[in-house]
Amino acid sequence: GGGGGGGGAQHAGGGGTSDVAPVKLNKVPPSIKAGNTATDKEQFETQLIQNLMLSYFDIVRKNVADLVPKAIMHFMINRAKQSIQNELVRALYKQELFGELLSENAAIAARRQQCQEMIATLRQANAIVAEVRDYSV
């Protein structure tokens, strides 16, 4: 008997892997019942925990019930938005409409021309003022 135990000790101490048997646990019973009747405090705490859990599940149920329609609307709106955007892009990017879409409004073109003329006039006036200022008698 002593030689068998010594051999196992040498095997474990030899630096290799040890052959340790896994721990076997008893089967979990299908239900657990309290052996003694609970004290008033334990009954109160048990009832309190049960009420808190029911309240928690009611809150979670309400949150899920609130989020489901929101999620449905989110996906419906995103799909509609994408569809409308695709339709608008298709309508805008037609080759035959490019000239019309890129043409400048006549009123804006006239205003731009007036501004360019005003800039040229102001530059001339600035040059004249600088000439007069630099003129020495």
URHU-V911411 format. One record per backbone hydrogen bond with DSSP energy under -0.5 kcal/mol. CO is the residue of the C=O (numbers start at 1). NH is the residue of the N-H. E is the energy in kcal/mol with one decimal. If there is no record, write none. Layout:
co-><CO;CO>
nh-><NH;NH>
e-><E;E>
This chain:
co-><1;2;3;4;5;6;7;8;9;10;11;12;18;23;39;40;41;42;43;44;45;46;47;48;49;50;51;52;53;54;55;56;57;58;59;60;61;62;63;64;65;66;67;68;69;70;71;72;73;74;75;76;77;78;79;80;81;82;83;84;85;86;87;88;89;92;93;94;94;95;97;98;99;105;106;107;108;109;110;111;112;113;114;115;116;117;118;119;120;121;122;123;124;125;126;127;128;129;130;131;132>
nh-><5;6;7;8;9;10;11;12;13;14;16;15;20;25;43;44;45;46;47;48;49;50;51;52;53;54;55;56;57;58;59;60;61;62;63;64;65;66;67;68;69;70;71;72;73;74;75;76;77;78;79;80;81;82;83;84;85;86;87;88;89;90;91;92;93;94;95;97;98;98;101;102;103;109;110;111;112;113;114;115;116;117;118;119;120;121;122;123;124;125;126;127;128;129;130;131;132;133;134;135;135>
e-><-1.3;-2.0;-1.9;-1.4;-1.6;-2.4;-2.2;-2.3;-2.3;-1.0;-0.6;-0.7;-1.2;-0.5;-2.6;-2.5;-2.9;-2.6;-2.5;-2.7;-2.6;-2.3;-2.6;-2.6;-2.5;-2.4;-2.4;-2.5;-2.7;-2.2;-2.3;-2.6;-2.7;-2.3;-2.6;-2.5;-2.4;-2.1;-2.2;-2.0;-0.7;-0.9;-2.7;-2.3;-2.7;-2.5;-2.3;-2.5;-3.1;-2.4;-2.2;-2.5;-3.1;-2.5;-2.3;-2.7;-2.6;-2.4;-2.2;-2.6;-2.4;-2.3;-2.2;-2.5;-2.5;-1.3;-0.5;-1.6;-0.5;-1.1;-2.9;-2.4;-0.7;-2.4;-2.3;-2.2;-2.5;-2.2;-2.2;-2.4;-2.3;-2.2;-2.5;-2.3;-2.1;-2.4;-2.7;-2.2;-2.0;-2.5;-2.5;-2.3;-2.2;-2.6;-2.4;-1.9;-2.5;-2.5;-1.8;-0.8;-0.5>
